[in-house]
Amino acid sequence: MKTIAIDAMGGENAPKAIVDAVLKAKPKLKDTKFVLFGDEEKINKLIPTEQKDRIDVIATSEVIVDSDEPVKAIRRKKNSSMVVAANYVKSGKADALFSLGNTGALLACGIFIIGRIKGVERPALMPTLPSAKSEDGFNIIDVGANAQSKPEYLVQWAQMANFYAQKIRNIKNPTVALLNNGAEDDKGDPLHQEAYKLLKATNLNFIGNAEGNDLMEGKADVIVTDGFTGNATLKAIEGTASVILRLLKDSLLNNGLRPKVGALLAKPGLTALKKRFDTARYGGAVLLGVNAPVVKTHGRSNIRPIYYTLLQIDKMLNQDLVGEYKKYFSESR
């Protein structure tokens, strides 16, 4: 039986949204055990007596909040829900770690407590984002685990993302592109020029450079970039999408009768558009390169994205993704 360690106190809607998502996922994931870490009294009140099989609750007395400095927090708050859950995974009592809490602290837990895979230079954070081309979206790595990067890191990140796209997203031969400031192969600073050469020499399905305007068009299944650029890109995409949706809603609902009637007529098309760009169904962002799946979902998440993230983690465990990485990088040395 697989076991997922869950920081039940992370995020704005904890612990209720987390417990509700576990209860929703539990009937589907019949060979999975859920261990929730946090305020024992609050959590147990949310779990019906008849639903307590395969759900354990472990009491912790501290919570790492968003304002905490990540590395200091995991050192000082030893009894926090996130740190105790991470140590549970490290000890082999659980197979994966999941949290909606402080991203930096979760990355630190993954790297310093659970530990990186031998042969992996730097773990990296990777979400799946929607694209206009495919309902499968695209992966982008790294989006902030590393402020500074080397060309060799980008190659390893592309290799790990490639495995993920194959095993979890069921893409047979994922296309891989390097995020750069131009399509030509000589574009970019020394980091990107060298990364381009190294990627071209691998057996990945590397299709060259991708510019920022190519991402949402779905030019590649995997986009590899340095962590600084990746984080800025992710925030820009999220912010743009949020503003456009807000402005569209305001334009349709607050400009008289005609736009409202038009919105009603356009509802099927708008619903299809909303479904295409529904990020919840992709699950959370994955820290690739550590000794167990470590997955982060947005702190504002409600039941739905948490539920899909639990399914995502279960699939990662079923496919033994971390085992694949360990085997690959041990053979590559």
Buried (B, 14 or more C-beta within 10 A) or exposed (E): EBBBBBBBBBBEBBBBBBBBBBBBBBEEBEEBBBBBBBBBEBBBEBBEEEBEEBBBBBBBEBBBBEEBBBBEBBEEBEEBBBBBBBBBBBEEEBBBBBBBBBBBBBBBBBBBBBBBBEBBBBBBBBBBBBBEBEEBBBBBBBBBBBEEBBBEBBBBBBBBBBBBBBBBBEBEEBBBBBBBEEEEBEBBEEBBBBBBEBBEEEEBBBBBBBBBEBBBEBBBBBBBBBBBBBBBBBEEBBEEBEEEEEEEEEEBEEEEEEBEEEBEEEEEEBEEEEEEBBBBBBBBBBBBBBBBBBBBBBBEBBBBBBBBBBBBBBBBBBBEBBEBBBEBBEEEE
